[in-house]
Each structure stands twice: as structure tokens, then as C-alpha cells.
């Protein structure tokens, strides 16, 4: 069972309204509810506040969070887009009725609920100002206190604002891009770690800095997309290379357009060219695989190729 609670708040009674949080919530819902092949991924509850009629209160937010984390789900994921606030007593998620920052939902309280959840994996994603303090209770100083299975990904550090651009949060725009496949590995898995790496690399040192905190034994897959190579082809890497450190000798018989192609070799070469396109294999002494074959040169595994060779060899994939 995979559950996700997605909150987007644009409307506030007493403080400035926002304009991209509801759109962001819908974008996250759209990308999370199904895998790349169209199969069901998360069961999602989406709650948004766009006006006084459908505003979200602190009590409702806490009740919904409690409901999310109360079950022994495989994954319980919480996403929030809205105002955030920080002071000496800690950080807060600001709901529609708040008049001041510290009457919002304390991030310490969110952490307590998530830490005590029986869910196998608890993922908290916050696109709000100062959200980087999440997971570090005020009483703990600069230390994070996460129960096993908890992962926190935030738009900015404790001292930074979360920026909007073109009607969307900068962080959430990158989050959706990562979930769409930008952070997928070669078997199509997207994990919290790969999402953070994607967002981290996309933001410069002078921009808002995403924060990633986790206490897990292994990463869970948040979404699967079509991989750049079929698994059956990827597993042939150990058949083509007996050892990750050797070079594979080529000759014109590997190239189907040569004068004397060999069917068995051209089949191997087709796989090698797929490996080359995804940076698993590189030609030696030539710029292109075609010339490596035609000039009887060789090819070898890249560092990434050696990594996947080991994964296949050890039955990790």
C-alpha cells in the first residue's frame, strides 16, 4: 500500500496569498499517481486552498497528516507547498487561518507523527520557506533526529526562502522533472536519493539549496519509468565482458555494413552500441564504435559500465 497526502495552499486570511502552490500540488499529484507505463503508483489524497471557502486549517492539516502516517503502509508520502516560518522555537507550516508564523503546525510535531508511524518508509517533501529545519527539533540543536525509515527533502535551508518562478515553485518544478524520468537509473527506478541529486545539481551555489535528510537502510522507489535500455539487454553486459577490466576486441565482422559481416558478431555489436549510447561502453583509440570495428580496435566498459557489470554479476538487478 502506497499512500500520499498532497497539500497546496495559496489562500491565507491574514498574510500574503501565494500563487503557485496549488498548481504545484496538482503537478505532483499528476506525476506520482501512476508509473511511466500507466500502472497505478500512489493512492493520493489532494487538498488545496484557493479561497476562503476551501481554506485549510492547522487542525485539518494535523488530522490529515495523522491519518496518512497511522497505517503500516509500504510508503507514506507527505508533500506540502505553502508558507513556512521559523523562529527560535523551531519551524512551522503555515495554514490558511494563521495570523502569525508560530500559530502554524510545528515541524517538530510533523516529525513526531512521522517518527512514530508504523509505515515502512516515510517520505516528507516540503516546498516552503525555511523548511530545511525539518527533522532537526529545536531541542536537538543542529542534529537531525529521524526514526528508521524517515526521509526528508526540502526546498531550501532553514535560513532561506523557497522561490517561485513562472507560477511554480523552483523546487517543485525540479522535483516533477526528476519524477518524470530525469533522475531515473538505467532500470527506470526513481528514488529520494536520485531526486535530491537531480535537484542539487540543477541549483547553483548562490540559489536556494535543497536539504536532504534520511535514516534508511535502502532507498525505496518512488516511481518507475521506461528505462533507456531493456533489462534483458542490460544483463548481457556480463556475457560480453568476462571481467569489467578487460577490453573487447572488435573487427569489421561486427559492423553490419562491412564487406563480411558475421551475424553473431553484429548481434553483439548492436548491444554494444546501445551500451555506448548510455555511457556504459566506450571505444578505445577511436571516437566512434563504427570506426573501432572497421579499424579492428577495441571497446571497454566505462566506470558506470563497470558498476552495472557488478550489479548484474551479483544479481542486484
Phi and psi in degrees as a GROMACS rama.xvg file:
@    title "Ramachandran Plot"
@    xaxis  label "Phi"
@    yaxis  label "Psi"
@TYPE xy
-122.452  114.511  UNK-2
-117.086  143.853  UNK-3
-138.874  132.881  UNK-4
-109.593  119.917  UNK-5
-118.505  121.735  UNK-6
-118.603  131.037  UNK-7
-133.316  122.347  UNK-8
-120.77  112.746  UNK-9
-101.068  -30.4783  UNK-10
-94.3898  132.847  UNK-11
-135.615  138.11  UNK-12
-65.6863  -46.2047  UNK-13
-117.86  -18.1726  UNK-14
-114.007  174.595  UNK-15
-63.3258  136.558  UNK-16
-71.3028  158.978  UNK-17
-110.634  168.518  UNK-18
-129.88  -7.87339  UNK-19
-120.47  -6.18144  UNK-20
-69.775  -39.6932  UNK-21
-66.9689  -42.5492  UNK-22
-59.9353  -40.7955  UNK-23
-62.4588  -42.0586  UNK-24
-61.4415  -42.6604  UNK-25
-65.0137  -37.8557  UNK-26
-64.1565  -42.8277  UNK-27
-66.4817  -41.7627  UNK-28
-58.5192  -46.9894  UNK-29
-60.4939  -39.9028  UNK-30
-82.5232  -28.1455  UNK-31
-85.4781  -24.2891  UNK-32
-72.3467  -19.7688  UNK-33
-140.149  151.232  UNK-34
-74.2505  174.787  UNK-35
-61.7675  -26.7955  UNK-36
-87.8188  3.65431  UNK-37
93.13  -8.08363  UNK-38
-72.3819  154.69  UNK-39
-65.9855  136.493  UNK-40
-110.946  -84.8828  UNK-41
-99.5325  145.273  UNK-42
-84.6688  116.767  UNK-43
-113.401  136.56  UNK-44
-111.863  117.303  UNK-45
-107.62  126.154  UNK-46
-129.425  125.677  UNK-47
-129.53  154.361  UNK-48
-122.686  110.664  UNK-49
-113.895  -17.1147  UNK-50
-157.95  -177.89  UNK-51
-63.6154  -29.1209  UNK-52
-69.0515  -40.5725  UNK-53
-112.889  30.9688  UNK-54
-64.5894  156.365  UNK-55
-109.805  123.817  UNK-56
-95.4738  163.885  UNK-57
-58.8345  -43.8708  UNK-58
-61.2436  -44.1574  UNK-59
-64.5778  -41.9273  UNK-60
-60.5352  -45.3842  UNK-61
-63.9661  -41.0407  UNK-62
-63.2112  -41.1452  UNK-63
-67.7137  -39.2946  UNK-64
-64.9614  -43.0932  UNK-65
-60.4128  -42.0876  UNK-66
-64.2061  -39.7601  UNK-67
-60.5766  -46.1535  UNK-68
-93.3816  4.28753  UNK-69
-79.9824  -21.3772  UNK-70
-95.014  164.43  UNK-71
-89.3318  55.9321  UNK-72
-66.4573  159.191  UNK-73
-66.8312  -44.7779  UNK-74
-138.011  133.786  UNK-75
-120.347  115.368  UNK-76
-116.227  131.295  UNK-77
-118.808  125.471  UNK-78
-121.595  134.301  UNK-79
-133.195  130.9  UNK-80
-127.046  120.553  UNK-81
170.693  -169.604  UNK-82
-69.8722  145.756  UNK-83
-128.116  161.558  UNK-84
-148.961  149.048  UNK-85
-139.699  142.315  UNK-86
-148.522  -169.778  UNK-87
-63.0488  -24.6267  UNK-88
-88.6429  -2.44339  UNK-89
128.921  -167.441  UNK-90
-104.866  160.713  UNK-91
-141.913  147.81  UNK-92
-97.0077  124.625  UNK-93
-92.7376  124.741  UNK-94
-100.8  173.734  UNK-95
-60.1452  -33.436  UNK-96
-88.4329  -4.67766  UNK-97
-64.1832  139.317  UNK-98
-103.11  -22.1885  UNK-99
-143.884  165.417  UNK-100
-62.6802  -40.9461  UNK-101
-82.4051  7.40562  UNK-102
-99.3487  13.3817  UNK-103
-84.972  -172.91  UNK-104
-80.2287  119.463  UNK-105
-63.518  137.026  UNK-106
-65.5423  -27.691  UNK-107
-61.2204  -37.8065  UNK-108
-70.2952  -40.237  UNK-109
-59.1147  -44.231  UNK-110
-64.203  -40.3641  UNK-111
-60.8467  -42.6127  UNK-112
-65.2876  -44.7827  UNK-113
-67.9302  -41.7677  UNK-114
-62.2409  -32.1623  UNK-115
-91.4442  1.20936  UNK-116
-71.1903  140.717  UNK-117
-80.7598  -2.87158  UNK-118
-59.7727  144.534  UNK-119
-67.401  -38.0243  UNK-120
-133.582  127.747  UNK-121
-117.775  118.961  UNK-122
-120.186  125.607  UNK-123
-117.764  122.494  UNK-124
-123.545  120.485  UNK-125
-123.632  120.241  UNK-126
-109.115  79.7631  UNK-127
-150.908  156.514  UNK-128
-62.4785  142.338  UNK-129
63.9893  16.7353  UNK-130
-69.7146  -13.7994  UNK-131
-63.8174  -13.6777  UNK-132
-75.68  -14.4305  UNK-133
-57.2452  135.808  UNK-134
91.5836  -7.3251  UNK-135
-121.065  85.5262  UNK-136
-54.985  147.737  UNK-137
-57.0625  -33.7806  UNK-138
-71.1272  -17.2956  UNK-139
-96.2087  2.12721  UNK-140
67.9376  -127.479  UNK-141
-91.8152  7.84174  UNK-142
-93.1759  140.546  UNK-143
-88.0269  140.452  UNK-144
-125.035  88.9811  UNK-145
-113.969  129.995  UNK-146
-68.8337  161.89  UNK-147
-61.2644  133.77  UNK-148
96.5541  -1.50584  UNK-149
-98.1005  134.103  UNK-150
-131.213  135.07  UNK-151
-124.071  130.298  UNK-152
-129.165  121.976  UNK-153
-124.997  158.344  UNK-154
-72.0113  -28.928  UNK-155
-153.493  170.872  UNK-156
-75.7687  177.632  UNK-157
-64.1634  -24.9569  UNK-158
-101.779  2.10271  UNK-159
-110.706  159.116  UNK-160
-92.5244  150.214  UNK-161
-93.3608  122.27  UNK-162
-89.4832  151.163  UNK-163
-112.074  148.808  UNK-164
-149.613  126.158  UNK-165
55.9121  42.802  UNK-166
76.2781  16.7623  UNK-167
-147.059  148.266  UNK-168
-66.3448  136.487  UNK-169
-56.2672  -44.3059  UNK-170
-63.9397  -49.5381  UNK-171
-65.9219  -34.8917  UNK-172
-58.4864  -42.6879  UNK-173
-71.7408  -35.3675  UNK-174
-60.2147  -47.1195  UNK-175
-65.043  -39.0283  UNK-176
-61.1251  -42.407  UNK-177
-64.3445  -44.2265  UNK-178
-69.4385  -23.1843  UNK-179
-75.1135  -12.1281  UNK-180
135.94  -9.72131  UNK-181
-63.4447  -22.1534  UNK-182
-114.259  14.4076  UNK-183
-74.1734  148.173  UNK-184
-87.6164  -171.871  UNK-185
-75.2866  -6.292  UNK-186
-108.599  9.39088  UNK-187
87.1943  9.5355  UNK-188
-87.143  137.696  UNK-189
-119.075  120.735  UNK-190
-117.467  163.916  UNK-191
-55.806  -38.1221  UNK-192
-64.102  -43.6129  UNK-193
-70.1654  -32.633  UNK-194
-63.597  -46.6646  UNK-195
-60.3926  -44.2238  UNK-196
-59.0741  -41.2468  UNK-197
-63.3925  -46.6027  UNK-198
-68.5273  -42.4875  UNK-199
-59.061  -43.2681  UNK-200
-71.275  -21.9419  UNK-201
-85.872  -13.8387  UNK-202
-112.418  131.857  UNK-203
-78.6661  172.699  UNK-204
-66.5098  -18.8595  UNK-205
-98.3123  0.900007  UNK-206
-98.542  177.026  UNK-207
-58.8082  140.79  UNK-208
-108.425  121.781  UNK-209
-68.3934  151.74  UNK-210
-119.945  137.752  UNK-211
-130.162  123.444  UNK-212
-132.151  135.929  UNK-213
-154.007  151.987  UNK-214
-138.399  81.2463  UNK-215
-133.971  153.467  UNK-216
-83.3309  -30.2186  UNK-217
-155.109  151.76  UNK-218
-74.6375  142.051  UNK-219
-92.7871  152.703  UNK-220
-86.9365  120.209  UNK-221
-85.4553  -26.0938  UNK-222
-162.083  150.011  UNK-223
-117.934  139.163  UNK-224
-127.397  171.26  UNK-225
-62.9254  121.437  UNK-226
-73.5103  158.105  UNK-227
-72.1946  -10.1334  UNK-228
-147.862  142.735  UNK-229
-65.9403  143.239  UNK-230
-60.0749  -37.0352  UNK-231
-61.4523  -36.3377  UNK-232
-74.0234  -41.0591  UNK-233
-59.8161  -38.0316  UNK-234
-68.9032  -15.233  UNK-235
-73.3785  -5.22939  UNK-236
-60.8761  -33.1991  UNK-237
-80.2423  -18.4681  UNK-238
-80.0231  -36.299  UNK-239
-78.4312  -33.315  UNK-240
-120.493  110.663  UNK-241
-66.259  -26.384  UNK-242
-143.909  142.733  UNK-243
-66.9608  -14.4744  UNK-244
-96.1404  -4.6888  UNK-245
-88.8639  161.119  UNK-246
-100.472  143.357  UNK-247
-98.6809  116.485  UNK-248
-71.5939  133.459  UNK-249
-115.153  165.039  UNK-250
-157.521  172.824  UNK-251
-57.9261  -21.7364  UNK-252
-67.2672  -14.9214  UNK-253
-78.1426  -24.3399  UNK-254
-92.0424  119.338  UNK-255
-63.108  -19.9278  UNK-256
-92.6162  6.04656  UNK-257
-78.399  175.347  UNK-258
-70.2351  -32.5579  UNK-259
-133.853  71.5816  UNK-260
-70.827  148.24  UNK-261
-111.298  123.818  UNK-262
-55.1824  -43.8913  UNK-263
-64.5316  -40.8733  UNK-264
-71.9071  -37.1124  UNK-265
-67.051  -32.2804  UNK-266
-64.3821  -42.7703  UNK-267
-63.2032  -41.3362  UNK-268
-66.0074  -34.0223  UNK-269
-61.6372  -40.3806  UNK-270
-68.5614  -42.8159  UNK-271
-60.7979  -37.1704  UNK-272
-68.0532  -35.0762  UNK-273
-63.2466  -42.6639  UNK-274
-61.316  -40.1336  UNK-275
-63.1191  -38.653  UNK-276
-67.7184  -24.4118  UNK-277
-110.91  22.3018  UNK-278
66.1992  32.7185  UNK-279
-96.3712  -25.8381  UNK-280
-133.919  143.763  UNK-281
-133.874  143.314  UNK-282
-71.1492  153.178  UNK-283
-108.612  121.397  UNK-284
83.4418  0.00655126  UNK-285
-140.846  160.169  UNK-286
-84.1438  -23.0381  UNK-287
-132.623  150.042  UNK-288
-61.1382  -36.5123  UNK-289
-56.1094  -49.4103  UNK-290
-71.3364  -30.2253  UNK-291
-61.6859  -39.1294  UNK-292
-72.9577  -49.55  UNK-293
-64.7174  -28.3052  UNK-294
-103.052  15.6495  UNK-295
55.1864  42.3645  UNK-296
-93.1797  -160.334  UNK-297
-131.981  177.656  UNK-298
-137.575  161.99  UNK-299
-145.732  163.933  UNK-300
-74.3989  141.456  UNK-301
-77.0238  178.389  UNK-302
-60.5477  -41.5392  UNK-303
-65.2656  -39.5552  UNK-304
-61.6217  -41.6847  UNK-305
-64.1258  -35.6314  UNK-306
-62.2921  -47.2011  UNK-307
-72.7847  -28.4531  UNK-308
-59.1777  -45.5335  UNK-309
-66.2352  -38.2444  UNK-310
-62.0229  -44.6955  UNK-311
-68.188  -43.789  UNK-312
-61.9283  -33.6131  UNK-313
-96.6755  13.788  UNK-314
56.3315  37.4698  UNK-315
-84.4992  -20.4149  UNK-316
